[in-house]
Amino acid sequence: MNKLSLFVSVVALGAFLGAGCQSNVGANLNNGNATSAAAGDQGTAKGKVIFSITDTDAAASMQGVTAVQMTIDKIEMHSATKGWVNVSNDTKTFDLLTLKASGLTKLAAETNVAVGAYNQIRVHVKKIVVVKNGVSTEAKLPSNELKLNGIFNVNADAVTSVKLDIIVSQSLHITGKGKFIFAPVIKLELRSNATVQVGSDGFVSISGGKVNTNIMAGMDIKGEEKENFKLDADSNMEINDEGVIELKSGLKVKVGAQD
């Protein structure tokens, strides 16, 4: 082989090896990026949040009402940096009067979320069914969305408890025509670094930690939850055939209407 042929062969071989090395480097960088992203996801500090529901009201007579069954199908929590974070899309039904009679608290949802400060929770109520004298009737809600404000922290490898104590006797209203309006009155307790035990039956016990928020809020006729509020038990409310709640004051608000 002459010198020219040898030079051409070496150049060709170098080009081939160079192309191969460039391809491998690209593949390694891509794999490295993918691995880094996955590790970043896995490395994000998280804590557990447990939502529970109860009714600790000691009120006696419910005027023949033997069951108030609340069905929820979505739970979310909000932070200023992360926006709305989904907690659960499971559909669950809670018999609030049974919880009241037993003094127990029932698991609504549990999940792991990124650590940080949160400032609001949102629960979607699919329906409320009231059983009176053996007859089941679906109640009207001013809004199917419970939106409650409260500051709480989720800490790494710790448990945050969100307990909704729904006061049925102050939430349920019976119209003159025997229809039901359910405007939830809720005691909200938000507790960080809590000790929460969940039994195989779904009942929970909560203790320890720090209570960040402990408030009571009630839903008004427009479907807004307001702190230290409840509808007057003596309000003369009716529901017409169009699903409109009518107050004796003459104010008319369509059920489910929101600002």
C-alpha positions in Angstrom: 0.0 0.0 0.0 1.4 3.4 -0.9 1.5 6.4 1.4 -1.6 8.1 -0.2 -3.8 5.0 0.2 -2.6 4.6 3.8 -3.5 8.2 4.6 -7.0 7.9 3.1 -7.6 4.7 5.1 -6.6 6.3 8.4 -8.8 9.4 7.7 -11.7 7.2 6.9 -11.2 5.0 10.0 -11.0 8.2 12.1 -14.2 9.5 10.7 -16.0 6.3 11.3 -14.8 6.0 14.9 -15.6 9.7 15.5 -19.2 9.2 14.3 -19.6 6.2 16.5 -18.2 8.1 19.6 -20.5 11.1 18.9 -23.5 8.8 18.7 -22.7 7.1 22.0 -22.1 10.4 23.8 -25.5 11.7 22.6 -27.1 8.5 23.9 -25.3 8.8 27.2 -26.4 12.4 27.6 -30.0 11.6 26.9 -30.0 8.7 29.3 -28.3 10.9 31.9 -31.0 13.5 31.5 -33.8 10.9 31.8 -32.1 9.4 34.9 -31.6 12.8 36.5 -35.3 13.7 35.9 -36.5 10.5 37.4 -34.2 10.9 40.4 -35.4 14.4 40.8 -39.0 13.1 41.0 -38.1 10.4 43.4 -36.0 12.8 45.5 -38.7 15.3 46.1 -39.4 15.4 49.8 -43.0 14.2 50.6 -45.2 13.8 53.5 -48.5 11.9 54.1 -51.9 13.7 54.3 -54.9 11.9 55.8 -58.4 13.3 55.4 -61.1 12.0 57.7 -64.8 12.8 58.4 -66.9 12.7 61.5 -69.8 14.3 63.3 -69.2 15.0 67.0 -72.4 17.0 67.5 -74.2 16.1 70.7 -77.6 17.4 69.6 -80.4 15.0 70.4 -83.6 14.9 68.3 -83.4 15.0 64.5 -87.2 15.0 64.1 -87.5 11.5 62.7 -84.3 11.6 60.5 -82.5 8.4 61.0 -79.7 8.7 58.4 -77.8 11.5 56.5 -75.6 9.9 53.9 -73.0 12.1 52.3 -71.3 10.9 49.1 -68.0 12.6 48.0 -66.1 11.9 44.8 -63.1 14.3 44.9 -60.7 15.9 47.4 -58.1 18.5 46.6 -55.7 20.8 48.5 -54.1 24.1 47.4 -50.8 25.9 47.9 -49.6 29.2 46.5 -46.7 27.5 44.7 -48.2 24.3 43.5 -51.8 25.3 42.8 -54.5 22.6 43.3 -53.1 19.2 44.2 -55.4 16.2 43.7 -55.7 14.0 46.8 -58.5 11.5 45.8 -61.0 10.8 43.0 -62.6 7.9 44.9 -66.3 7.9 45.5 -67.2 7.2 49.2 -70.3 7.5 51.2 -70.5 8.4 54.9 -73.5 8.0 57.1 -73.0 11.1 59.3 -75.5 10.1 62.0 -73.9 6.7 62.4 -70.6 8.4 62.9 -72.2 10.8 65.4 -73.8 7.9 67.4 -70.6 5.9 67.5 -68.2 8.8 68.1 -65.9 7.5 65.4 -64.0 9.2 62.7 -63.8 7.6 59.2 -61.0 7.7 56.6 -61.8 9.8 53.6 -58.5 9.7 51.7 -54.7 9.4 52.3 -51.9 10.2 49.9 -48.3 11.5 49.7 -47.8 15.0 48.6 -44.8 17.4 48.3 -43.8 19.1 51.5 -44.7 22.8 51.9 -47.4 25.1 53.2 -51.0 24.7 52.0 -53.8 27.1 52.5 -57.1 25.6 51.3 -59.0 22.3 50.8 -61.8 21.5 48.4 -64.2 18.6 48.7 -66.8 17.8 46.0 -70.1 16.4 47.4 -71.8 14.3 44.9 -75.1 14.1 46.9 -76.7 14.1 50.3 -79.4 11.5 51.0 -81.7 12.0 54.0 -83.7 9.1 55.4 -86.7 10.1 57.4 -89.4 7.7 58.6 -88.0 5.1 56.2 -88.2 7.3 53.2 -84.9 8.3 51.4 -84.9 11.8 49.9 -82.0 13.7 48.2 -81.3 17.0 49.8 -80.4 20.2 48.0 -77.1 21.9 48.6 -76.4 25.6 47.9 -73.2 24.3 46.3 -71.8 20.8 45.8 -68.3 22.2 46.5 -66.9 22.6 50.0 -64.0 25.1 49.9 -62.4 25.7 53.2 -59.5 28.1 54.1 -56.9 27.0 56.6 -53.1 27.2 56.8 -51.3 23.9 57.4 -47.9 22.4 56.7 -46.9 19.1 55.2 -43.5 18.0 56.5 -41.1 15.4 55.2 -41.8 11.8 56.3 -44.5 13.0 58.6 -48.3 12.8 58.7 -50.7 15.8 58.4 -54.3 15.3 59.5 -57.2 17.1 57.9 -60.4 16.3 59.9 -63.8 17.5 58.8 -66.3 17.4 61.6 -69.7 18.0 59.9 -72.4 19.2 62.3 -75.5 17.6 60.8 -78.0 19.2 63.2 -76.9 22.7 62.1 -76.5 21.8 58.5 -79.8 20.1 57.7 -82.9 22.3 57.1 -86.5 21.1 56.4 -88.8 23.3 54.4 -92.5 23.7 55.0 -93.2 21.3 52.2 -91.0 18.6 53.7 -88.0 19.0 51.4 -84.4 19.1 52.6 -81.7 21.7 52.3 -78.2 20.8 53.4 -75.9 23.8 54.0 -72.8 22.2 55.6 -71.5 23.5 58.9 -68.0 22.1 59.5 -65.4 22.2 62.2 -62.1 22.0 60.4 -59.0 20.7 62.2 -55.6 20.8 60.4 -52.8 19.1 62.4 -49.2 18.6 61.3 -46.8 16.0 62.5 -49.7 14.0 63.8 -50.0 10.4 64.9 -52.8 8.8 62.9 -53.8 5.2 63.2 -56.0 3.7 60.4 -57.8 0.5 61.3 -58.7 -2.3 58.8 -62.3 -1.1 59.1 -61.4 2.4 57.9 -61.8 4.2 61.2 -59.0 6.4 62.4 -57.7 7.8 65.6 -55.7 11.1 65.7 -53.4 12.4 68.3 -50.2 14.4 68.9 -48.7 16.9 66.5 -49.4 20.6 66.2 -52.9 22.0 65.4 -52.3 24.6 62.7 -56.0 25.5 62.2 -59.1 24.8 64.2 -62.1 26.7 62.9 -65.8 26.4 62.2 -67.3 27.5 58.9 -70.8 27.3 57.4 -72.2 27.5 53.9 -74.4 30.4 53.1 -77.3 30.5 50.6 -74.9 31.3 47.7 -72.8 28.2 48.4 -69.9 30.0 50.0 -68.2 28.7 53.2 -67.8 31.5 55.8 -66.0 31.3 59.1 -68.2 31.3 62.2 -71.4 31.2 60.1 -74.5 29.0 59.9 -77.9 29.5 58.4 -80.6 30.5 60.8 -82.6 27.4 61.8 -85.8 29.5 61.7 -85.2 30.7 58.2 -88.3 30.1 56.1 -86.8 28.5 53.0 -88.5 26.6 50.2 -87.3 24.9 47.0 -89.4 25.5 43.9 -89.9 23.1 40.9 -86.9 24.8 39.2 -84.5 23.9 41.9 -84.4 27.4 43.3 -84.1 28.1 47.1 -86.5 30.8 48.1 -86.2 32.8 51.3 -89.0 34.6 52.9 -87.1 37.8 52.4 -87.8 37.4 48.7 -84.2 36.6 47.8 -84.0 33.8 45.2 -80.8 31.8 44.6 -80.5 28.9 42.3 -79.1 25.8 44.0 -75.4 25.3 43.0 -75.0 28.9 41.9 -71.6 30.3 42.7 -69.9 33.7 42.3 
